Amino acid sequence: MAFSLSLKAAEKKESVKVWGNCGMCKKTIEGALKGVDGVSSASWDKKSKMLEVTYDDAKINLTKIEEKVASSGYDTQNAKAADAAYNGLKQCCKYDRKKS
């Protein structure tokens, strides 16, 4: 259920590690970025745990993108989800969290 809009020349494409387990995780992770101003595409792979995101860095940066994903309950390589957001995930979506 990845989404994509037309690619513009000024856009950046980045890969970000995002922990999750299943197809429902994929839908939630990608959904956290759908409609976000500056994000034109997002696709998460459950096997590699990598999120490929294309965005306009004049409108949003990678830190903000990771914070948006974390707000949906999923830890990224640089942003930890709040415990309340993580605890709100379905049981099948609760991945093993890194201790911090």
A tleap script that builds the chain and sets N, CA, C and O, in Angstrom:
source leaprc.protein.ff14SB
mol = sequence {
  NMET ALA PHE SER LEU SER LEU LYS ALA ALA
  GLU LYS LYS GLU SER VAL LYS VAL TRP GLY
  ASN CYS GLY MET CYS LYS LYS THR ILE GLU
  GLY ALA LEU LYS GLY VAL ASP GLY VAL SER
  SER ALA SER TRP ASP LYS LYS SER LYS MET
  LEU GLU VAL THR TYR ASP ASP ALA LYS ILE
  ASN LEU THR LYS ILE GLU GLU LYS VAL ALA
  SER SER GLY TYR ASP THR GLN ASN ALA LYS
  ALA ALA ASP ALA ALA TYR ASN GLY LEU LYS
  GLN CYS CYS LYS TYR ASP ARG LYS LYS CSER
}
set mol.1.N position { 0.840 -1.179 0.000 }
set mol.1.CA position { 0.000 0.000 0.000 }
set mol.1.C position { 0.885 1.243 0.000 }
set mol.1.O position { 0.494 2.271 0.553 }
set mol.2.N position { 2.032 1.173 -0.589 }
set mol.2.CA position { 2.902 2.337 -0.711 }
set mol.2.C position { 2.220 3.380 -1.584 }
set mol.2.O position { 1.418 3.050 -2.458 }
set mol.3.N position { 2.542 4.613 -1.339 }
set mol.3.CA position { 1.966 5.656 -2.172 }
set mol.3.C position { 3.081 6.427 -2.836 }
set mol.3.O position { 4.208 6.458 -2.342 }
set mol.4.N position { 2.768 7.047 -3.954 }
set mol.4.CA position { 3.761 7.816 -4.688 }
set mol.4.C position { 3.073 8.874 -5.526 }
set mol.4.O position { 2.066 8.606 -6.181 }
set mol.5.N position { 3.617 10.068 -5.501 }
set mol.5.CA position { 3.170 11.149 -6.364 }
set mol.5.C position { 4.259 11.361 -7.399 }
set mol.5.O position { 5.304 10.716 -7.322 }
set mol.6.N position { 4.049 12.238 -8.359 }
set mol.6.CA position { 5.075 12.440 -9.375 }
set mol.6.C position { 6.362 12.975 -8.744 }
set mol.6.O position { 6.315 13.837 -7.866 }
set mol.7.N position { 7.495 12.469 -9.188 }
set mol.7.CA position { 8.800 12.848 -8.650 }
set mol.7.C position { 9.242 14.183 -9.229 }
set mol.7.O position { 9.180 14.398 -10.439 }
set mol.8.N position { 9.690 15.078 -8.354 }
set mol.8.CA position { 10.186 16.381 -8.770 }
set mol.8.C position { 11.708 16.376 -8.680 }
set mol.8.O position { 12.284 15.641 -7.878 }
set mol.9.N position { 12.346 17.184 -9.488 }
set mol.9.CA position { 13.810 17.205 -9.551 }
set mol.9.C position { 14.461 17.584 -8.226 }
set mol.9.O position { 15.565 17.118 -7.941 }
set mol.10.N position { 13.817 18.414 -7.405 }
set mol.10.CA position { 14.418 18.896 -6.161 }
set mol.10.C position { 14.207 17.946 -4.987 }
set mol.10.O position { 14.620 18.258 -3.870 }
set mol.11.N position { 13.587 16.818 -5.206 }
set mol.11.CA position { 13.296 15.917 -4.107 }
set mol.11.C position { 14.480 15.023 -3.761 }
set mol.11.O position { 15.324 14.716 -4.603 }
set mol.12.N position { 14.514 14.613 -2.489 }
set mol.12.CA position { 15.532 13.690 -1.994 }
set mol.12.C position { 14.887 12.342 -1.739 }
set mol.12.O position { 13.700 12.261 -1.423 }
set mol.13.N position { 15.668 11.293 -1.877 }
set mol.13.CA position { 15.214 9.949 -1.541 }
set mol.13.C position { 16.161 9.406 -0.487 }
set mol.13.O position { 17.377 9.397 -0.676 }
set mol.14.N position { 15.589 8.947 0.641 }
set mol.14.CA position { 16.385 8.445 1.761 }
set mol.14.C position { 15.826 7.100 2.224 }
set mol.14.O position { 14.664 6.770 1.983 }
set mol.15.N position { 16.681 6.344 2.889 }
set mol.15.CA position { 16.275 5.087 3.523 }
set mol.15.C position { 16.435 5.241 5.026 }
set mol.15.O position { 17.437 5.772 5.506 }
set mol.16.N position { 15.439 4.772 5.761 }
set mol.16.CA position { 15.428 4.882 7.218 }
set mol.16.C position { 15.005 3.544 7.812 }
set mol.16.O position { 14.034 2.938 7.359 }
set mol.17.N position { 15.730 3.088 8.819 }
set mol.17.CA position { 15.357 1.855 9.522 }
set mol.17.C position { 14.158 2.149 10.413 }
set mol.17.O position { 14.184 3.086 11.210 }
set mol.18.N position { 13.102 1.343 10.274 }
set mol.18.CA position { 11.899 1.471 11.095 }
set mol.18.C position { 11.505 0.069 11.547 }
set mol.18.O position { 11.303 -0.821 10.721 }
set mol.19.N position { 11.397 -0.124 12.864 }
set mol.19.CA position { 11.060 -1.438 13.384 }
set mol.19.C position { 9.562 -1.686 13.270 }
set mol.19.O position { 8.754 -0.774 13.449 }
set mol.20.N position { 9.202 -2.924 12.971 }
set mol.20.CA position { 7.822 -3.357 12.827 }
set mol.20.C position { 7.828 -4.826 12.443 }
set mol.20.O position { 8.891 -5.430 12.298 }
set mol.21.N position { 6.641 -5.405 12.278 }
set mol.21.CA position { 6.556 -6.846 12.061 }
set mol.21.C position { 5.755 -7.306 10.852 }
set mol.21.O position { 6.127 -8.284 10.204 }
set mol.22.N position { 4.671 -6.624 10.541 }
set mol.22.CA position { 3.689 -7.249 9.654 }
set mol.22.C position { 3.086 -6.254 8.652 }
set mol.22.O position { 3.476 -5.089 8.582 }
set mol.23.N position { 2.135 -6.759 7.894 }
set mol.23.CA position { 1.448 -5.931 6.913 }
set mol.23.C position { 0.686 -4.776 7.540 }
set mol.23.O position { 0.575 -3.706 6.941 }
set mol.24.N position { 0.158 -4.985 8.748 }
set mol.24.CA position { -0.532 -3.902 9.436 }
set mol.24.C position { 0.477 -2.807 9.816 }
set mol.24.O position { 0.161 -1.619 9.759 }
set mol.25.N position { 1.675 -3.212 10.199 }
set mol.25.CA position { 2.744 -2.242 10.493 }
set mol.25.C position { 3.026 -1.418 9.240 }
set mol.25.O position { 3.128 -0.193 9.307 }
set mol.26.N position { 3.150 -2.088 8.107 }
set mol.26.CA position { 3.431 -1.410 6.842 }
set mol.26.C position { 2.383 -0.340 6.568 }
set mol.26.O position { 2.712 0.794 6.219 }
set mol.27.N position { 1.119 -0.713 6.731 }
set mol.27.CA position { 0.024 0.222 6.473 }
set mol.27.C position { 0.118 1.437 7.411 }
set mol.27.O position { -0.069 2.572 6.974 }
set mol.28.N position { 0.406 1.200 8.683 }
set mol.28.CA position { 0.479 2.295 9.660 }
set mol.28.C position { 1.695 3.178 9.431 }
set mol.28.O position { 1.589 4.403 9.489 }
set mol.29.N position { 2.852 2.572 9.170 }
set mol.29.CA position { 4.090 3.335 8.948 }
set mol.29.C position { 3.943 4.219 7.716 }
set mol.29.O position { 4.225 5.416 7.768 }
set mol.30.N position { 3.505 3.636 6.621 }
set mol.30.CA position { 3.323 4.416 5.397 }
set mol.30.C position { 2.201 5.439 5.570 }
set mol.30.O position { 2.291 6.555 5.059 }
set mol.31.N position { 1.154 5.063 6.285 }
set mol.31.CA position { 0.031 5.963 6.523 }
set mol.31.C position { 0.404 7.176 7.358 }
set mol.31.O position { -0.205 8.237 7.222 }
set mol.32.N position { 1.407 7.023 8.225 }
set mol.32.CA position { 1.856 8.141 9.057 }
set mol.32.C position { 2.417 9.278 8.206 }
set mol.32.O position { 2.465 10.425 8.651 }
set mol.33.N position { 2.841 8.960 6.985 }
set mol.33.CA position { 3.443 9.967 6.107 }
set mol.33.C position { 2.535 10.380 4.960 }
set mol.33.O position { 2.834 11.336 4.244 }
set mol.34.N position { 1.434 9.672 4.782 }
set mol.34.CA position { 0.514 10.009 3.697 }
set mol.34.C position { -0.131 11.363 3.987 }
set mol.34.O position { -0.668 11.587 5.072 }
set mol.35.N position { -0.071 12.247 3.021 }
set mol.35.CA position { -0.670 13.569 3.180 }
set mol.35.C position { 0.210 14.572 3.903 }
set mol.35.O position { -0.193 15.722 4.079 }
set mol.36.N position { 1.400 14.168 4.326 }
set mol.36.CA position { 2.325 15.089 4.990 }
set mol.36.C position { 2.936 15.995 3.931 }
set mol.36.O position { 3.498 15.519 2.946 }
set mol.37.N position { 2.824 17.294 4.138 }
set mol.37.CA position { 3.340 18.263 3.180 }
set mol.37.C position { 4.835 18.055 2.971 }
set mol.37.O position { 5.610 18.076 3.927 }
set mol.38.N position { 5.233 17.857 1.735 }
set mol.38.CA position { 6.635 17.661 1.389 }
set mol.38.C position { 7.011 16.213 1.145 }
set mol.38.O position { 8.039 15.946 0.522 }
set mol.39.N position { 6.200 15.262 1.623 }
set mol.39.CA position { 6.484 13.841 1.418 }
set mol.39.C position { 5.700 13.371 0.191 }
set mol.39.O position { 4.472 13.449 0.161 }
set mol.40.N position { 6.417 12.886 -0.810 }
set mol.40.CA position { 5.740 12.450 -2.035 }
set mol.40.C position { 5.591 10.937 -2.140 }
set mol.40.O position { 4.714 10.455 -2.857 }
set mol.41.N position { 6.439 10.173 -1.430 }
set mol.41.CA position { 6.264 8.721 -1.429 }
set mol.41.C position { 6.903 8.114 -0.193 }
set mol.41.O position { 7.851 8.658 0.374 }
set mol.42.N position { 6.355 6.963 0.212 }
set mol.42.CA position { 6.890 6.219 1.344 }
set mol.42.C position { 6.542 4.755 1.154 }
set mol.42.O position { 5.394 4.410 0.874 }
set mol.43.N position { 7.541 3.898 1.309 }
set mol.43.CA position { 7.326 2.462 1.172 }
set mol.43.C position { 8.211 1.740 2.178 }
set mol.43.O position { 9.434 1.878 2.155 }
set mol.44.N position { 7.579 0.962 3.068 }
set mol.44.CA position { 8.303 0.217 4.099 }
set mol.44.C position { 8.338 -1.255 3.745 }
set mol.44.O position { 7.323 -1.827 3.348 }
set mol.45.N position { 9.503 -1.870 3.889 }
set mol.45.CA position { 9.684 -3.296 3.607 }
set mol.45.C position { 9.794 -4.050 4.929 }
set mol.45.O position { 10.706 -3.791 5.714 }
set mol.46.N position { 8.874 -4.980 5.183 }
set mol.46.CA position { 8.868 -5.663 6.481 }
set mol.46.C position { 10.064 -6.595 6.670 }
set mol.46.O position { 10.469 -6.839 7.806 }
set mol.47.N position { 10.634 -7.115 5.598 }
set mol.47.CA position { 11.786 -8.007 5.734 }
set mol.47.C position { 13.054 -7.232 6.103 }
set mol.47.O position { 13.768 -7.613 7.030 }
set mol.48.N position { 13.327 -6.162 5.386 }
set mol.48.CA position { 14.545 -5.376 5.645 }
set mol.48.C position { 14.354 -4.340 6.744 }
set mol.48.O position { 15.328 -3.822 7.290 }
set mol.49.N position { 13.085 -4.033 7.072 }
set mol.49.CA position { 12.734 -2.991 8.052 }
set mol.49.C position { 13.158 -1.606 7.580 }
set mol.49.O position { 13.375 -0.707 8.392 }
set mol.50.N position { 13.275 -1.436 6.257 }
set mol.50.CA position { 13.708 -0.151 5.710 }
set mol.50.C position { 12.531 0.593 5.082 }
set mol.50.O position { 11.725 0.023 4.347 }
set mol.51.N position { 12.465 1.874 5.397 }
set mol.51.CA position { 11.477 2.778 4.818 }
set mol.51.C position { 12.188 3.611 3.768 }
set mol.51.O position { 13.162 4.303 4.065 }
set mol.52.N position { 11.698 3.540 2.541 }
set mol.52.CA position { 12.206 4.383 1.456 }
set mol.52.C position { 11.249 5.567 1.363 }
set mol.52.O position { 10.052 5.386 1.142 }
set mol.53.N position { 11.773 6.768 1.532 }
set mol.53.CA position { 10.928 7.952 1.520 }
set mol.53.C position { 11.501 8.991 0.559 }
set mol.53.O position { 12.707 9.236 0.533 }
set mol.54.N position { 10.626 9.586 -0.216 }
set mol.54.CA position { 10.997 10.654 -1.139 }
set mol.54.C position { 10.302 11.917 -0.652 }
set mol.54.O position { 9.097 11.917 -0.400 }
set mol.55.N position { 11.082 13.007 -0.520 }
set mol.55.CA position { 10.526 14.222 0.052 }
set mol.55.C position { 11.218 15.462 -0.480 }
set mol.55.O position { 12.317 15.393 -1.029 }
set mol.56.N position { 10.560 16.591 -0.309 }
set mol.56.CA position { 11.087 17.896 -0.693 }
set mol.56.C position { 11.721 18.507 0.549 }
set mol.56.O position { 11.015 18.897 1.478 }
set mol.57.N position { 13.053 18.593 0.570 }
set mol.57.CA position { 13.724 19.077 1.777 }
set mol.57.C position { 13.560 20.579 2.007 }
set mol.57.O position { 14.045 21.102 3.011 }
set mol.58.N position { 12.893 21.271 1.102 }
set mol.58.CA position { 12.541 22.673 1.344 }
set mol.58.C position { 11.293 22.759 2.226 }
set mol.58.O position { 11.015 23.802 2.819 }
set mol.59.N position { 10.542 21.652 2.309 }
set mol.59.CA position { 9.297 21.637 3.086 }
set mol.59.C position { 9.389 20.813 4.364 }
set mol.59.O position { 8.718 21.126 5.348 }
set mol.60.N position { 10.209 19.768 4.364 }
set mol.60.CA position { 10.319 18.871 5.518 }
set mol.60.C position { 11.704 18.239 5.510 }
set mol.60.O position { 12.314 18.087 4.452 }
set mol.61.N position { 12.201 17.871 6.686 }
set mol.61.CA position { 13.505 17.206 6.742 }
set mol.61.C position { 13.341 15.784 7.281 }
set mol.61.O position { 12.272 15.404 7.758 }
set mol.62.N position { 14.404 15.023 7.195 }
set mol.62.CA position { 14.357 13.619 7.589 }
set mol.62.C position { 14.044 13.463 9.070 }
set mol.62.O position { 13.361 12.514 9.455 }
set mol.63.N position { 14.523 14.368 9.902 }
set mol.63.CA position { 14.225 14.307 11.337 }
set mol.63.C position { 12.727 14.393 11.577 }
set mol.63.O position { 12.182 13.615 12.359 }
set mol.64.N position { 12.058 15.323 10.921 }
set mol.64.CA position { 10.600 15.480 11.068 }
set mol.64.C position { 9.859 14.254 10.536 }
set mol.64.O position { 8.846 13.840 11.099 }
set mol.65.N position { 10.364 13.687 9.461 }
set mol.65.CA position { 9.761 12.475 8.902 }
set mol.65.C position { 9.842 11.340 9.920 }
set mol.65.O position { 8.856 10.641 10.150 }
set mol.66.N position { 11.007 11.155 10.525 }
set mol.66.CA position { 11.170 10.105 11.528 }
set mol.66.C position { 10.286 10.362 12.740 }
set mol.66.O position { 9.753 9.417 13.321 }
set mol.67.N position { 10.120 11.614 13.131 }
set mol.67.CA position { 9.249 11.953 14.257 }
set mol.67.C position { 7.790 11.616 13.939 }
set mol.67.O position { 7.054 11.159 14.813 }
set mol.68.N position { 7.372 11.840 12.690 }
set mol.68.CA position { 6.003 11.495 12.272 }
set mol.68.C position { 5.787 9.985 12.380 }
set mol.68.O position { 4.752 9.537 12.874 }
set mol.69.N position { 6.752 9.214 11.924 }
set mol.69.CA position { 6.645 7.759 12.004 }
set mol.69.C position { 6.611 7.324 13.468 }
set mol.69.O position { 5.786 6.494 13.848 }
set mol.70.N position { 7.496 7.877 14.286 }
set mol.70.CA position { 7.544 7.523 15.707 }
set mol.70.C position { 6.231 7.864 16.416 }
set mol.70.O position { 5.820 7.156 17.335 }
set mol.71.N position { 5.581 8.932 15.997 }
set mol.71.CA position { 4.315 9.307 16.639 }
set mol.71.C position { 3.223 8.267 16.385 }
set mol.71.O position { 2.221 8.237 17.099 }
set mol.72.N position { 3.410 7.414 15.372 }
set mol.72.CA position { 2.441 6.356 15.094 }
set mol.72.C position { 2.751 5.076 15.872 }
set mol.72.O position { 2.015 4.094 15.766 }
set mol.73.N position { 3.842 5.080 16.658 }
set mol.73.CA position { 4.162 3.940 17.518 }
set mol.73.C position { 5.385 3.143 17.123 }
set mol.73.O position { 5.717 2.158 17.783 }
set mol.74.N position { 6.064 3.545 16.060 }
set mol.74.CA position { 7.186 2.769 15.538 }
set mol.74.C position { 8.508 3.493 15.723 }
set mol.74.O position { 8.659 4.644 15.312 }
set mol.75.N position { 9.468 2.810 16.349 }
set mol.75.CA position { 10.804 3.373 16.522 }
set mol.75.C position { 11.521 3.405 15.181 }
set mol.75.O position { 11.398 2.481 14.377 }
set mol.76.N position { 12.271 4.480 14.947 }
set mol.76.CA position { 13.131 4.572 13.770 }
set mol.76.C position { 14.571 4.548 14.256 }
set mol.76.O position { 14.832 4.463 15.456 }
set mol.77.N position { 15.485 4.622 13.328 }
set mol.77.CA position { 16.898 4.592 13.706 }
set mol.77.C position { 17.296 5.789 14.557 }
set mol.77.O position { 18.284 5.720 15.288 }
set mol.78.N position { 16.541 6.893 14.479 }
set mol.78.CA position { 16.898 8.108 15.213 }
set mol.78.C position { 15.793 8.678 16.094 }
set mol.78.O position { 16.024 9.649 16.815 }
set mol.79.N position { 14.600 8.097 16.051 }
set mol.79.CA position { 13.482 8.620 16.842 }
set mol.79.C position { 12.757 7.467 17.523 }
set mol.79.O position { 12.370 6.494 16.877 }
set mol.80.N position { 12.579 7.588 18.830 }
set mol.80.CA position { 11.893 6.545 19.594 }
set mol.80.C position { 10.441 6.939 19.799 }
set mol.80.O position { 10.143 8.073 20.175 }
set mol.81.N position { 9.548 6.008 19.553 }
set mol.81.CA position { 8.124 6.235 19.771 }
set mol.81.C position { 7.857 6.375 21.264 }
set mol.81.O position { 8.508 5.726 22.082 }
set mol.82.N position { 6.903 7.219 21.612 }
set mol.82.CA position { 6.483 7.335 23.007 }
set mol.82.C position { 5.923 5.985 23.448 }
set mol.82.O position { 5.316 5.269 22.651 }
set mol.83.N position { 6.126 5.644 24.706 }
set mol.83.CA position { 5.630 4.367 25.212 }
set mol.83.C position { 4.124 4.228 24.997 }
set mol.83.O position { 3.649 3.143 24.662 }
set mol.84.N position { 3.368 5.313 25.184 }
set mol.84.CA position { 1.914 5.260 24.998 }
set mol.84.C position { 1.561 4.912 23.553 }
set mol.84.O position { 0.621 4.152 23.317 }
set mol.85.N position { 2.296 5.454 22.587 }
set mol.85.CA position { 2.037 5.155 21.172 }
set mol.85.C position { 2.384 3.698 20.881 }
set mol.85.O position { 1.618 3.001 20.215 }
set mol.86.N position { 3.527 3.234 21.372 }
set mol.86.CA position { 3.930 1.841 21.173 }
set mol.86.C position { 2.918 0.894 21.819 }
set mol.86.O position { 2.514 -0.096 21.208 }
set mol.87.N position { 2.511 1.195 23.044 }
set mol.87.CA position { 1.575 0.335 23.762 }
set mol.87.C position { 0.207 0.290 23.103 }
set mol.87.O position { -0.557 -0.645 23.343 }
set mol.88.N position { -0.122 1.281 22.275 }
set mol.88.CA position { -1.387 1.314 21.557 }
set mol.88.C position { -1.408 0.463 20.298 }
set mol.88.O position { -2.456 0.306 19.672 }
set mol.89.N position { -0.247 -0.092 19.920 }
set mol.89.CA position { -0.193 -0.946 18.732 }
set mol.89.C position { -0.885 -2.278 18.990 }
set mol.89.O position { -0.946 -2.740 20.129 }
set mol.90.N position { -1.404 -2.891 17.934 }
set mol.90.CA position { -1.966 -4.240 18.034 }
set mol.90.C position { -0.862 -5.189 18.483 }
set mol.90.O position { 0.316 -4.926 18.243 }
set mol.91.N position { -1.229 -6.285 19.129 }
set mol.91.CA position { -0.247 -7.223 19.671 }
set mol.91.C position { 0.727 -7.722 18.610 }
set mol.91.O position { 1.923 -7.848 18.876 }
set mol.92.N position { 0.220 -8.009 17.397 }
set mol.92.CA position { 1.096 -8.535 16.341 }
set mol.92.C position { 2.112 -7.499 15.870 }
set mol.92.O position { 3.118 -7.852 15.254 }
set mol.93.N position { 1.858 -6.233 16.153 }
set mol.93.CA position { 2.736 -5.147 15.707 }
set mol.93.C position { 3.794 -4.782 16.734 }
set mol.93.O position { 4.686 -3.984 16.444 }
set mol.94.N position { 3.709 -5.351 17.924 }
set mol.94.CA position { 4.661 -5.001 18.986 }
set mol.94.C position { 5.983 -5.731 18.749 }
set mol.94.O position { 6.126 -6.917 19.046 }
set mol.95.N position { 6.923 -4.998 18.218 }
set mol.95.CA position { 8.265 -5.500 17.907 }
set mol.95.C position { 9.113 -5.428 19.168 }
set mol.95.O position { 8.745 -4.751 20.129 }
set mol.96.N position { 10.240 -6.120 19.168 }
set mol.96.CA position { 11.177 -6.046 20.286 }
set mol.96.C position { 11.872 -4.700 20.251 }
set mol.96.O position { 12.567 -4.378 19.287 }
set mol.97.N position { 11.685 -3.909 21.307 }
set mol.97.CA position { 12.269 -2.559 21.343 }
set mol.97.C position { 13.678 -2.612 21.905 }
set mol.97.O position { 13.983 -3.416 22.786 }
set mol.98.N position { 14.531 -1.744 21.381 }
set mol.98.CA position { 15.882 -1.600 21.911 }
set mol.98.C position { 15.786 -0.912 23.258 }
set mol.98.O position { 14.960 -0.018 23.442 }
set mol.99.N position { 16.601 -1.310 24.177 }
set mol.99.CA position { 16.663 -0.658 25.491 }
set mol.99.C position { 17.425 0.637 25.335 }
set mol.99.O position { 18.472 0.680 24.688 }
set mol.100.N position { 16.886 1.719 25.943 }
set mol.100.CA position { 17.605 2.987 25.850 }
set mol.100.C position { 17.681 3.691 27.169 }
set mol.100.O position { 18.256 4.775 27.258 }
savepdb mol mol.pdb
quit
